[in-house]
Amino acid sequence: MPGRSLLAATASSGAVSAAFLNVKDAADYLGLSPHTLYVWRHRRQGPPSFRMGPRGRVMYRLEALDAWVREQEQADSRSNPALNPLNTTLQERSSRFLGV
């Protein structure tokens, strides 16, 4: 998992810095390119981000990234059996569609 080594690196630099990730570190954590995160931010998609500090650097909360990943898993029918179309019961077709 790409985030495991990042967590170890940020944990050694202090708890405060581990709570927030810049765009590059967030992209590494998610296994994406920084450009993808910038595009998603521009389109108001992807994980939640905010600007922090006088220079307005784009930052991500580590807990928000994890929550966003969990939401993505639940929205995918391969991960969520409730959304899998193969788990639904078959519906009877109306006789007007059967040509009877």
Backbone torsions as a table, in degrees:
resi	resn	phi	psi	omega
1	MET	NA	129.7	-173.9
2	PRO	-66.8	-27.2	-176.6
3	GLY	-76.0	-18.5	-174.6
4	ARG	-63.3	-46.4	-179.9
5	SER	-69.2	-33.0	178.3
6	LEU	-65.9	-42.0	179.2
7	LEU	-62.1	-40.9	179.4
8	ALA	-64.3	-39.8	-179.7
9	ALA	-68.4	-41.9	-178.1
10	THR	-75.3	-30.8	179.2
11	ALA	-65.6	-34.4	-179.7
12	SER	-72.4	-22.6	-179.7
13	SER	-91.1	2.4	174.9
14	GLY	121.1	154.1	-176.9
15	ALA	-69.3	-32.8	-177.8
16	VAL	-66.9	-45.4	-178.9
17	SER	-69.8	-24.5	178.6
18	ALA	-74.5	-20.7	-178.7
19	ALA	-76.9	-25.1	-177.1
20	PHE	-125.6	139.7	178.2
21	LEU	-124.6	140.9	172.9
22	ASN	-78.5	-179.7	-174.6
23	VAL	-61.0	-44.5	-178.0
24	LYS	-63.5	-45.8	-179.3
25	ASP	-67.8	-37.6	177.3
26	ALA	-64.8	-41.0	177.9
27	ALA	-63.3	-43.1	176.8
28	ASP	-61.3	-43.1	-178.7
29	TYR	-61.4	-40.0	-178.7
30	LEU	-87.3	-9.3	-178.3
31	GLY	75.9	31.8	-179.7
32	LEU	-120.0	173.8	173.6
33	SER	-89.9	151.7	175.9
34	PRO	-58.2	-34.0	178.9
35	HIS	-60.4	-40.3	178.5
36	THR	-60.2	-43.7	178.8
37	LEU	-64.6	-38.4	177.4
38	TYR	-63.8	-43.4	179.2
39	VAL	-63.6	-46.5	178.7
40	TRP	-60.4	-40.8	179.5
41	ARG	-62.9	-42.8	178.9
42	HIS	-61.8	-38.2	-180.0
43	ARG	-85.9	1.1	-177.0
44	ARG	59.3	43.6	176.3
45	GLN	-120.3	178.1	174.0
46	GLY	76.5	-167.8	-176.5
47	PRO	-69.9	152.1	180.0
48	PRO	-67.8	140.7	179.3
49	SER	-137.6	171.2	178.7
50	PHE	-155.5	166.7	177.1
51	ARG	-99.5	137.8	-176.9
52	MET	-133.7	141.0	174.2
53	GLY	86.7	172.6	-176.7
54	PRO	-65.8	-27.2	178.6
55	ARG	-88.8	-5.2	176.7
56	GLY	65.3	43.9	178.9
57	ARG	-68.8	137.6	177.4
58	VAL	-73.5	127.9	-177.3
59	MET	-130.5	157.5	177.7
60	TYR	-128.7	137.8	172.3
61	ARG	-80.5	134.9	179.9
62	LEU	-59.8	-41.9	179.8
63	GLU	-66.1	-31.6	177.5
64	ALA	-70.3	-36.3	176.7
65	LEU	-63.9	-44.3	179.4
66	ASP	-63.6	-41.5	178.9
67	ALA	-64.7	-39.2	179.6
68	TRP	-65.1	-40.4	178.2
69	VAL	-63.1	-42.7	177.9
70	ARG	-61.5	-39.6	177.3
71	GLU	-62.9	-40.1	178.8
72	GLN	-64.1	-39.4	178.5
73	GLU	-63.6	-41.9	-178.3
74	GLN	-71.3	-26.5	-179.8
75	ALA	-81.6	-9.3	-177.8
76	ASP	-96.6	125.9	-176.5
77	SER	-65.4	-21.4	178.3
78	ARG	-74.4	-25.8	179.5
79	SER	-96.9	-23.2	-175.1
80	ASN	-115.9	103.9	-177.8
81	PRO	-58.3	-26.4	180.0
82	ALA	-67.0	-23.8	-179.8
83	LEU	-96.4	-5.7	-177.4
84	ASN	-71.7	120.4	-179.0
85	PRO	-64.3	-20.3	179.2
86	LEU	-75.5	-15.1	179.3
87	ASN	-90.6	-2.8	-179.4
88	THR	-87.7	154.4	178.5
89	THR	-79.1	146.6	179.7
90	LEU	-71.4	144.2	178.3
91	GLN	-102.2	144.7	176.1
92	GLU	-72.8	138.9	176.6
93	ARG	-84.1	148.4	178.3
94	SER	-71.4	149.7	-179.0
95	SER	-64.9	-23.3	179.5
96	ARG	-69.1	-22.7	177.2
97	PHE	-88.6	-17.3	-177.8
98	LEU	-86.6	-10.6	179.8
99	GLY	76.3	24.5	-179.1
100	VAL	-89.3	NA	NA
